[in-house]
Amino acid sequence: MLPRLTPLQWLIAAAFLAFYGFAVFALTRDYYLRHPPSAPVASAATSAALGQSLRAAAGSSALPPELMDASPALLSQEADRLFAAQRFAEAATLYRRALEQNPADAGISNDLGLALHYAGNTGAGLAVLRDGADAAPEFQRIWLSLGFVALQAGDQTLARRALTRAETLDPETDIGAEATRLLGELQP
């Protein structure tokens, strides 16, 4: 049974409920605008199964075949783990497969170029980084990586050009600051 309220009391109660609902909506919306939910890369079961396959293959150079059919995001995620474990050649294999599936992703090109360099194939790494920088000339990180790898390879001219580009894209970022630091290491 509803309490006996005057029409004014009912109006005040309705106004309060409307205000309360709007406040909850506004706070929730603001939270999700500031902290957008990340899209799941893969289901936890799929990721766990692939991770288990990778751990089983840790002693060998073979990667699980089911991994090669995964999405570019999952391939990159697993390649990042291999890269962090300093298994650069295996990481490069996964980055290359992810790049085949998503050739416009400059971030994958960047990661592949670095993995190839650290795996001992600096020439191929430079080629991938050059192609990636040409395809995404505004992607600052790939210019920094290209300059770093060129510097490591002893190509001062390419290193200077790439690092200068990374620095001029945005000198205020950490990437721009690192480019400035590396430019300081170049011989005049």
C-alpha positions, 0 to 999 in steps of 0.5 A: 500500500502506498503512503498517503501523500499530498500532490506536492509531496508526490511531485517532490518525490518524483523530482528527487527520483529523476534527479537521482537517476540523472546523477547516477547516469552522469557519474557512470558515463563520466567514469566510462569516458575517462576509463574506457573498457578495453576490448578483450583480445581473446577469451581467457580460455583461448589465451590460457590454452595458447599460453600453455602451448607456448610454454610447452614449446619453450624448449623448442623452436617450433610455435604451436600451429593454432597460434599462427591462425590467431587474430593479429591482436593475440599474435602481437600479445604473444609476440610481446611476451616472447620479446620480453623473454628475449626469444626474438626470432620467435617473436619476429615470426609472430609479428610477421604473421600479425603484419600479414593479417594487418599490414597497415599497423605501424606498431606491428611493423615497429615491433617486427623491425626491432625483433629482427634486429635483436634476433641478429637480422639487422638488415631485414629489421631496417627494411621493415622499419623503413617500409613502416615509416614510409607507410605511417610518416606521422608515427613517431615511435617507428622513426625512433626505432629506425634511428636506433637500429640504423645507429646500431648498424653504423648508418649515421646518415639514416640514423640522423634523418630518422631521429631528426624526424622523430624529434620534430614530430613532437619534441615534448614526448618521451619519444622526442626526448629519446630521439634528442638524446640519441642525436647527441650520440651521433658523430658530427 
